[in-house]
């Protein structure tokens, strides 16, 4: 099954919030290891949120496949593929 890339969606959400192109942002790796985001997002048990700082904005991922940037929900939501 194809899985939407959570890292790409986080970068796109922050770029949209900052009203810039994704390529204009600092590298996500400067703030957090992208593999950590993938591992956190793969958690299927329980209710969870994961919050981190990406440059200036605060980003929160949720177990409900949502991405918030500075408290603003960004869509489309990240898909983990089939459940």
GITAWO-V927505 format. One record per residue. RES is the residue in one letter. PHI is phi in whole degrees, 0 to 359 (* if undefined). PSI is psi in degrees with one decimal (none if undefined). OMEGA is omega as a letter, one per 30 degrees, with the letter a starting at -180 (999 if undefined). Layout:
{{RES,PHI,PSI,OMEGA} {RES,PHI,PSI,OMEGA}}
//
This chain:
{{X,*,143.0,l} {X,283,136.7,a} {X,239,127.6,l} {X,294,138.7,a} {X,280,112.1,a} {X,299,-36.6,a} {X,298,-47.2,l} {X,300,-42.8,a} {X,292,-34.0,l} {X,295,-46.8,l} {X,299,-44.2,l} {X,297,-39.6,l} {X,294,-43.5,l} {X,294,-41.2,l} {X,299,-42.8,l} {X,297,-42.5,l} {X,297,-40.4,a} {X,275,-4.7,a} {X,58,46.7,l} {X,226,169.0,l} {X,283,146.9,l} {X,307,-35.6,l} {X,292,-14.3,l} {X,276,-11.7,a} {X,280,157.4,l} {X,298,156.3,l} {X,298,133.5,l} {X,303,-34.9,a} {X,300,-22.2,l} {X,291,-17.1,a} {X,245,-33.0,a} {X,202,146.9,l} {X,289,118.3,a} {X,304,-29.4,l} {X,296,-30.6,l} {X,296,-43.0,l} {X,300,-42.9,l} {X,297,-43.1,a} {X,294,-42.4,l} {X,297,-44.7,a} {X,292,-22.5,l} {X,282,-8.9,l} {X,295,123.4,a} {X,251,-7.7,a} {X,261,135.7,l} {X,77,174.0,l} {X,266,131.5,a} {X,211,157.2,l} {X,225,151.5,l} {X,226,120.6,a} {X,240,137.8,l} {X,209,163.5,l} {X,264,130.2,l} {X,236,99.6,a} {X,62,-121.1,l} {X,275,-42.1,a} {X,292,152.4,l} {X,260,128.2,a} {X,247,134.6,l} {X,233,128.3,l} {X,257,147.5,l} {X,233,162.1,l} {X,296,-15.7,l} {X,270,16.4,l} {X,64,37.8,l} {X,248,152.4,l} {X,236,123.2,l} {X,248,136.0,l} {X,240,117.2,a} {X,50,40.9,l} {X,83,-2.8,a} {X,260,125.3,l} {X,288,132.3,l} {X,248,136.2,l} {X,237,157.6,g} {X,287,153.4,l} {X,292,155.9,l} {X,287,134.8,a} {X,257,134.0,l} {X,267,13.8,a} {X,83,-152.3,a} {X,288,148.4,l} {X,251,none,999}}
//
